[in-house]
Amino acid sequence: MNERARRFRQVARAENRGRTGRAIRYSERLREAAVTFARREVSHGRSLSAIARDLGVAPNNVARWVRSARSPRFEKVAVTREV
């Protein structure tokens, strides 16, 4: 297991303080770290399943985070006031 993955698990465990199953929540910072890690590992030929296993996260979560980071749901718009 990679040192970054080990650190991710430690921080996630500390943030969740014993929560299990559906009660586990990942902060935006942790999700961004997971996406960065996943992109790096995928570029080296690893599967998302293997990456998720290293991170201790469900594979569908990692896939969703990577997909969301790639294409945001909303775009920023400028709001102007017509007079």
Beta strands, then each sheet from edge to edge (+ up, - down):
end
